Amino acid sequence: MFHRTRFVLVESSHPGNIGAAARALKTMGCTRLILVKPRTPRAHQHPDALAMASGAGDVLARAEMAASLDEALADVQWSVALSARARRYGAPLFTPRQAAARARSLASTVEMAFVFGNERSGLSNADIERCRARVYIPASPAYNSLNLAQAVQVLTYELRLAEAARDSRLSGALAEPIRALASNEEIERMFAHFEQALLALDFFDPAQPKRLLPRLRRFFARTQLEHEEVSLMRGIAKAILQDRRIARVGIANQ
């Protein structure tokens, strides 16, 4: 399961936390680490990162750098944002165990990513909206702030348990039908296309969009969009835009 799973750290503040996260990954059999704009240049090579990795230097050495979250998720079909803050709108919410079970069911067919935010402020709303699901780690209401590496460890531990459970149940198990899930990049293009169509219809005011677009993101996130479904939605958007262009030409010729 783990060879198609990546762990994305967004704008991490402290190289030592990156090293500790690498160690957490390796102890659970995970190896792919992507760093999005860490606050310290070449943070994965910093002495503090190497010291805290404590034997996981190979994970740091293979760490990939990305200029944006979109770049890190470009070919991902199922992405999960880790956040301690409750939000009224957003993608479906899972516990780590529920997310691990879902990841287990998708592991053979899709690229997956678990996304962690900055140590101080976590993930931005915009970053969370780019993910297909959210994970909240239940903790004490009085103090629910986990260290970055601790959060990585909790999640990878649940993934490890899910993988062990899968291996023990392979005999006689029915395989889940293979679905060609759309990638994050495809879905973001769909949203941009659909927003253009809604603007052409005067369905919403871009100066006062309220919560329309986040609600649409939540709606589509619950469906786990397939490649063909994204193509269908973009076809609808294209037809709307063509119709509006024809209508405008007709009015201009009157």
Secondary structure by P-SEA (a helix, b strand, c coil): ccccbbbbbcccccaaaaaaaaaaaaaacccbbbbcccccccccccaaaaaaaccaaaaaaabbbbcccccccccccbbbbbbccccccccccccaaaaaaaaaaacccbbbbbbbccccccccaaaaaacccccccccccccccccaaaaaaaaaaaaaaaaaaaaacccccccccccccccaaaaaaaaaaaaaaaaaacccccccccaaaaaaaaaaaaacccaaaaaaaaaaaaaaaaaaaaaaaaaaac
